[in-house]
Amino acid sequence: MAPWLTVVGIGEDGFSGLGKQARRALLGASILFGGPRQLALLPRCVVGQRQPWPSPFSLAPVLALRGQPVCVLASGDPMFYGVGASLARQVPAEQMRVLSMPSSCALAAARLGWPLQEVQVVSLVARPLAALNAQLYSGVRLLVLSNDGDSPAAIATLLRERGFGPSRLKVFEHLGGAEERCLSGTAEHWPHARLAALNLVAIECQATPHAACLSPICGLPDSAFRHDGQLTKRDVRAITLARLAPQPGELLWDVGAGCGSIGIEWMRAHPSCRALAIEADEGRQGFVEFNREQLGVPGLHLVRGKAPEALQGLERPDAVFIGGGVTAEGVLAHCWAQLRPGGRLVANAVTVQSELALAQFRERHGGELTRIHVAQAQALGRFDTWRQALPITLLEVVKPVDA
């Protein structure tokens, strides 16, 4: 089947900057979809019907014309955080032709002399600013796709608050066009207020000596989380996450989430990891909301309620962690039933009753029980001694692929 959908990337230099194939596609199109800015770049000789995207944004008008010749306009590289990527999830590759221009990040890297493969890219387009928190490490170079003209000042404020005031910023407006310009400054003394809505921020991250630089590896310090003591402690958390073994794109249920530490560290393992934090206590729900923002995973979804009732209708998980409520009737059974084949279930217990529940579950479904003992050196008069934390019993079970 010949492609019925053509997606054309267009830069700030407009129609004249396009290649012959892209110009020919636009001139021959009967229907053209795009944002007002992209459609305004087309000359009068492009006579096809121009359809601005609906508000709120939806691909439905394009998909409704499936099989008819349709052209979609996008900025730069349509497959790089663009509408082309969204369309590709619903239109087979053989039915779609994509004609790309250089992305804004490619243009910015060329201006800066930064090897693009060594740069972290963060999109804040229709995404929370807090997503930037997970990327802040001294010496890292970031290219940030701004949401609007207020984004650069908001980014500078966030960097100052996180102890990255010395970081150097360059803001590129209208990259690749006649109105292109670059504005520079440090986050500590950022002099510019609202800028052009179409901009990209390049950041050379530099931390102050007292900045809290958190490792991307599982096992963040307990002090990184706001909590009321209901927290899977650092060493046990690292062991638990090693057993959960997050993989890109997988979904975790964090049942009895407490402050959300397991779900948060699961999502920090890879940008495509997802997690649902199930928590009934209102105070701890507030901790989950605070911690997910501070630790750069605002996409962590909080499910307010008590298991197993709150688990009804949720997307089936690839992994489940049960940190609280192991003895509640139906929790283990429901989590096991909903777990995808090949998925991992990990549960922690500290009481005799919860240990018994895990042992009985293991008798039915197999798995591995591990006892974790952690002790810390603490003062005893003029000497030091070992203070033993409550031992943790950990159950790890992998669901058979044919279950």
C-alpha positions as CSV (number, residue, x, y, z in Angstrom):
1,M,0.0,0.0,0.0
2,A,1.4,3.4,-1.0
3,P,1.8,5.9,1.8
4,W,-1.4,8.0,2.2
5,L,0.2,10.3,4.9
6,T,3.1,12.6,4.3
7,V,4.7,14.4,7.3
8,V,6.9,17.3,6.3
9,G,9.3,18.9,8.7
10,I,9.6,22.6,8.1
11,G,12.2,25.0,9.7
12,E,12.1,28.7,10.5
13,D,13.4,29.4,7.0
14,G,10.0,28.2,5.7
15,F,9.1,26.8,2.3
16,S,12.3,28.0,0.6
17,G,14.4,25.9,2.9
18,L,12.7,22.7,2.0
19,G,14.0,20.1,-0.4
20,K,12.4,19.3,-3.8
21,Q,10.5,16.2,-2.4
22,A,9.0,18.1,0.5
23,R,8.0,21.1,-1.7
24,R,6.4,18.7,-4.3
25,A,4.4,17.0,-1.5
26,L,3.0,20.3,-0.2
27,L,2.2,21.6,-3.6
28,G,0.3,18.4,-4.5
29,A,-1.6,18.1,-1.2
30,S,-5.3,18.7,-1.0
31,I,-5.5,18.8,2.8
32,L,-2.7,20.1,5.0
33,F,-2.7,19.9,8.8
34,G,-0.4,21.9,11.1
35,G,-0.1,24.5,13.8
36,P,-0.9,28.1,12.9
37,R,2.9,29.0,12.9
38,Q,3.8,26.2,10.4
39,L,0.8,26.9,8.2
40,A,1.7,30.6,8.1
41,L,5.1,29.7,6.6
42,L,3.5,28.3,3.4
43,P,3.3,30.6,0.3
44,R,0.1,31.1,-1.7
45,C,1.2,28.6,-4.4
46,V,0.4,25.9,-1.8
47,V,-3.3,25.8,-2.5
48,G,-4.4,22.8,-0.4
49,Q,-7.0,23.2,2.3
50,R,-5.2,24.3,5.5
51,Q,-6.5,22.7,8.7
52,P,-5.1,24.0,12.0
53,W,-4.9,21.4,14.8
54,P,-7.9,21.3,17.0
55,S,-7.8,22.5,20.6
56,P,-7.3,20.5,22.7
57,F,-4.8,18.8,20.4
58,S,-6.0,15.6,18.7
59,L,-4.9,13.4,15.8
60,A,-8.5,12.3,15.2
61,P,-9.0,14.6,12.1
62,V,-6.0,13.1,10.4
63,L,-6.8,9.5,11.3
64,A,-10.4,10.0,10.1
65,L,-9.0,10.6,6.5
66,R,-7.0,7.3,6.6
67,G,-6.4,6.1,3.0
68,Q,-6.8,9.6,1.5
69,P,-3.8,11.8,0.5
70,V,-3.0,13.9,3.6
71,C,-0.1,16.1,4.4
72,V,1.0,17.1,8.0
73,L,3.3,20.0,8.8
74,A,5.7,19.7,11.8
75,S,8.7,21.6,13.1
76,G,12.1,20.4,12.1
77,D,12.4,16.7,12.6
78,P,8.8,15.3,13.0
79,M,10.1,12.1,14.7
80,F,12.0,14.0,17.4
81,Y,9.5,14.9,20.1
82,G,7.2,15.8,17.2
83,V,3.8,15.0,15.8
84,G,5.4,12.4,13.5
85,A,6.3,10.3,16.6
86,S,2.7,10.5,17.8
87,L,1.3,9.5,14.3
88,A,3.8,6.6,14.0
89,R,2.1,5.0,17.0
90,Q,-1.2,4.7,15.1
91,V,-0.2,4.6,11.5
92,P,1.9,1.7,10.1
93,A,5.3,2.8,8.8
94,E,4.6,1.6,5.2
95,Q,1.6,4.0,5.1
96,M,3.5,7.1,6.2
97,R,6.3,9.0,4.6
98,V,8.3,11.4,6.8
99,L,10.4,14.2,5.2
100,S,12.7,15.6,7.9
101,M,14.6,18.8,8.5
102,P,17.3,19.2,11.1
103,S,15.8,19.3,14.6
104,S,16.2,22.3,16.9
105,C,18.6,20.2,19.0
106,A,20.8,19.4,16.0
107,L,20.9,23.1,15.1
108,A,21.7,24.1,18.7
109,A,24.5,21.5,19.0
110,A,26.0,22.8,15.7
111,R,26.0,26.4,17.0
112,L,27.5,25.3,20.4
113,G,30.0,22.8,19.1
114,W,28.6,20.1,21.3
115,P,28.7,16.5,20.2
116,L,25.0,15.7,20.1
117,Q,25.5,12.1,21.4
118,E,27.1,13.5,24.6
119,V,24.1,15.8,25.4
120,Q,21.0,15.0,27.4
121,V,17.8,16.2,25.8
122,V,14.8,17.1,28.0
123,S,11.4,18.2,26.6
124,L,9.3,20.5,28.8
125,V,6.7,20.9,26.0
126,A,3.4,20.3,27.9
127,R,5.4,18.6,30.6
128,P,6.1,19.7,34.2
129,L,9.3,21.7,34.9
130,A,10.1,19.2,37.7
131,A,11.1,16.6,35.0
132,L,14.4,18.6,34.8
133,N,15.3,17.6,38.4
134,A,16.3,14.1,37.5
135,Q,18.9,15.4,35.0
136,L,20.9,17.8,37.2
137,Y,24.5,16.6,37.6
138,S,27.5,18.8,37.6
139,G,29.3,18.8,34.3
140,V,26.3,17.5,32.3
141,R,25.2,19.4,29.2
142,L,21.5,19.7,28.6
143,L,19.4,20.8,25.7
144,V,15.9,21.7,26.9
145,L,12.9,22.1,24.6
146,S,11.0,25.0,26.2
147,N,7.2,25.0,26.6
148,D,6.9,28.8,26.1
149,G,8.6,32.1,26.5
150,D,8.5,31.9,30.3
151,S,10.4,28.6,30.4
152,P,14.0,30.0,30.4
153,A,13.4,32.2,33.5
154,A,11.6,29.3,35.3
155,I,14.5,27.0,34.5
156,A,17.0,29.5,35.9
157,T,14.9,29.7,39.1
158,L,14.8,25.9,39.5
159,L,18.6,25.7,38.9
160,R,19.2,28.3,41.7
161,E,16.9,26.5,44.1
162,R,18.6,23.2,43.5
163,G,22.1,24.6,44.1
164,F,23.1,24.9,40.4
165,G,23.3,28.7,40.3
166,P,26.7,28.8,38.5
167,S,25.3,26.9,35.5
168,R,25.7,28.6,32.2
169,L,22.6,29.1,30.0
170,K,22.2,30.0,26.4
171,V,18.7,30.5,25.0
172,F,18.3,30.2,21.2
173,E,15.2,31.8,19.7
174,H,13.9,31.0,16.2
175,L,16.7,28.6,15.3
176,G,17.4,28.4,11.6
177,G,15.4,31.5,10.7
178,A,16.0,35.2,9.9
179,E,15.1,36.2,13.5
180,E,17.5,33.7,15.2
181,R,19.3,35.1,18.2
182,C,21.1,33.7,21.3
183,L,20.9,35.1,24.8
184,S,23.4,34.1,27.5
185,G,23.8,34.2,31.3
186,T,24.1,32.2,34.4
187,A,21.2,30.8,36.4
188,E,22.3,32.8,39.4
189,H,22.1,36.1,37.6
190,W,19.7,35.4,34.7
191,P,18.8,38.8,33.3
192,H,16.1,37.9,30.8
193,A,12.4,37.8,31.5
194,R,9.9,36.5,28.9
195,L,11.4,35.5,25.6
196,A,10.1,34.3,22.3
197,A,7.7,31.4,22.6
198,L,9.8,29.3,20.3
199,N,13.1,28.8,22.1
200,L,15.6,26.1,23.2
201,V,17.7,26.3,26.4
202,A,21.3,25.0,26.4
203,I,22.6,24.4,29.9
204,E,26.1,23.6,31.1
205,C,25.3,22.3,34.6
206,Q,27.6,23.4,37.4
207,A,26.8,22.7,41.0
208,T,27.7,24.6,44.1
209,P,29.7,22.7,46.8
210,H,26.6,22.3,48.9
211,A,24.2,21.2,46.1
212,A,22.4,17.9,46.7
213,C,23.7,15.8,43.8
214,L,21.8,12.5,43.8
215,S,23.1,9.4,42.0
216,P,21.0,7.9,39.2
217,I,21.8,4.5,40.8
218,C,19.1,2.9,43.0
219,G,19.6,3.5,46.8
220,L,19.1,7.2,47.3
221,P,19.8,8.4,50.9
222,D,16.8,8.4,53.1
223,S,17.1,12.1,53.6
224,A,16.3,12.6,49.9
225,F,12.6,11.7,50.7
226,R,10.1,13.5,52.8
227,H,8.4,10.9,55.0
228,D,7.0,10.0,58.4
229,G,9.1,7.0,59.0
230,Q,7.1,4.8,56.7
231,L,10.0,4.4,54.3
232,T,11.8,1.4,52.8
233,K,15.3,2.3,54.1
234,R,18.2,2.9,51.8
235,D,20.0,-0.5,51.9
236,V,16.8,-2.6,51.8
237,R,15.5,-0.3,49.0
238,A,18.5,-1.0,46.9
239,I,18.2,-4.7,47.4
240,T,14.5,-4.6,46.7
241,L,14.9,-2.7,43.4
242,A,17.7,-5.0,42.3
243,R,15.1,-7.9,42.7
244,L,12.4,-5.8,40.9
245,A,14.9,-5.3,38.0
246,P,13.3,-2.4,36.2
247,Q,13.4,-2.6,32.4
248,P,12.7,0.2,29.9
249,G,9.0,0.8,29.3
250,E,7.8,-1.4,32.1
251,L,5.1,-0.6,34.6
252,L,5.4,-1.1,38.4
253,W,2.6,-1.2,41.0
254,D,4.0,0.2,44.3
255,V,1.4,-1.1,46.7
256,G,1.3,0.6,50.1
257,A,3.6,3.2,48.7
258,G,4.3,5.1,51.9
259,C,6.3,8.1,50.6
260,G,6.7,6.5,47.1
261,S,10.4,5.7,47.3
262,I,10.3,2.4,45.4
263,G,8.1,3.8,42.6
264,I,10.3,6.9,42.3
265,E,13.5,5.0,42.1
266,W,12.0,2.6,39.6
267,M,11.1,5.5,37.3
268,R,14.6,7.1,37.8
269,A,16.1,3.9,36.4
270,H,15.1,4.7,32.9
271,P,13.0,7.6,31.3
272,S,10.5,5.2,29.9
273,C,9.8,3.3,33.1
274,R,6.3,4.0,34.6
275,A,4.9,3.5,38.1
276,L,1.6,3.6,40.0
277,A,1.9,4.4,43.7
278,I,-1.1,3.1,45.6
279,E,-1.5,4.8,49.0
280,A,-4.5,5.2,51.3
281,D,-3.2,7.6,53.9
282,E,-3.7,11.3,53.0
283,G,-0.6,12.5,54.7
284,R,1.6,10.0,52.9
285,Q,-0.2,10.8,49.6
286,G,1.2,14.3,50.1
287,F,4.7,12.9,50.6
288,V,4.4,11.0,47.3
289,E,3.4,14.2,45.5
290,F,6.2,16.2,47.0
291,N,8.9,13.5,46.4
292,R,8.0,12.8,42.8
293,E,8.4,16.5,42.0
294,Q,11.7,16.9,43.9
295,L,13.3,13.8,42.5
296,G,12.3,14.5,38.8
297,V,9.6,11.9,38.1
298,P,6.4,14.0,38.0
299,G,4.8,11.3,35.8
300,L,4.5,8.9,38.8
301,H,0.8,8.3,39.0
302,L,-0.7,8.4,42.5
303,V,-3.7,6.1,43.1
304,R,-5.6,7.3,46.2
305,G,-7.1,4.3,48.0
306,K,-6.5,1.1,49.8
307,A,-5.6,-2.2,48.2
308,P,-7.1,-4.4,47.0
309,E,-10.1,-2.2,46.2
310,A,-7.9,0.6,44.7
311,L,-6.3,-1.9,42.3
312,Q,-9.5,-2.6,40.4
313,G,-9.3,-1.5,36.8
314,L,-5.6,-0.5,36.8
315,E,-3.3,-1.3,33.8
316,R,-1.7,-4.7,34.3
317,P,1.8,-4.4,35.7
318,D,5.2,-5.9,34.7
319,A,6.3,-5.8,38.3
320,V,4.7,-5.4,41.7
321,F,6.2,-4.3,45.0
322,I,4.1,-4.7,48.2
323,G,5.6,-2.8,51.0
324,G,2.5,-2.6,53.2
325,G,-0.7,-4.6,53.5
326,V,0.7,-8.0,52.8
327,T,-1.7,-9.5,55.3
328,A,-4.7,-7.7,54.0
329,E,-7.2,-10.1,52.5
330,G,-6.9,-10.5,48.7
331,V,-3.9,-8.2,48.2
332,L,-1.3,-10.8,47.3
333,A,-3.8,-12.8,45.3
334,H,-5.1,-9.9,43.2
335,C,-1.5,-8.6,42.5
336,W,-0.5,-12.1,41.4
337,A,-3.5,-12.5,39.2
338,Q,-3.0,-9.1,37.4
339,L,0.8,-9.4,37.1
340,R,1.8,-10.0,33.5
341,P,3.4,-13.4,32.6
342,G,7.1,-13.2,33.2
343,G,6.6,-10.4,35.6
344,R,8.2,-10.0,39.1
345,L,6.5,-9.8,42.4
346,V,8.5,-8.6,45.4
347,A,7.1,-8.2,48.9
348,N,8.7,-7.1,52.1
349,A,7.6,-8.2,55.6
350,V,8.7,-7.2,59.1
351,T,6.1,-8.9,61.3
352,V,5.5,-12.6,62.1
353,Q,2.0,-12.5,60.5
354,S,3.3,-10.9,57.3
355,E,6.2,-13.4,57.1
356,L,3.7,-16.2,57.4
357,A,1.6,-14.8,54.6
358,L,4.7,-14.7,52.4
359,A,5.7,-18.2,53.3
360,Q,2.2,-19.5,52.5
361,F,2.2,-17.7,49.2
362,R,5.6,-19.2,48.4
363,E,4.2,-22.7,49.0
364,R,1.6,-22.1,46.3
365,H,3.6,-20.2,43.7
366,G,7.3,-20.8,44.4
367,G,9.8,-18.0,44.6
368,E,12.7,-17.1,46.9
369,L,12.7,-15.9,50.5
370,T,15.6,-13.8,51.7
371,R,16.3,-12.4,55.2
372,I,17.9,-9.0,55.3
373,H,19.8,-7.9,58.4
374,V,21.2,-4.3,58.5
375,A,23.1,-2.9,61.4
376,Q,24.7,0.5,61.8
377,A,27.6,1.5,64.1
378,Q,26.3,3.9,66.8
379,A,27.8,5.4,70.0
380,L,27.7,3.5,73.3
381,G,29.3,5.8,75.8
382,R,32.9,6.2,74.8
383,F,32.7,3.3,72.4
384,D,30.7,2.2,69.3
385,T,28.4,-0.7,69.0
386,W,26.2,-2.2,66.3
387,R,22.5,-1.2,66.3
388,Q,20.4,-3.8,64.5
389,A,17.4,-2.6,62.5
390,L,14.3,-4.7,62.3
391,P,15.1,-7.7,60.0
392,I,13.3,-7.7,56.6
393,T,11.9,-10.9,55.0
394,L,11.9,-10.4,51.2
395,L,9.9,-12.6,48.8
396,E,10.7,-12.6,45.1
397,V,8.5,-14.6,42.7
398,V,8.7,-14.6,38.9
399,K,5.3,-15.4,37.3
400,P,5.6,-18.3,34.7
401,V,5.3,-17.1,31.1
402,D,2.6,-19.7,30.5
403,A,0.5,-18.6,33.5
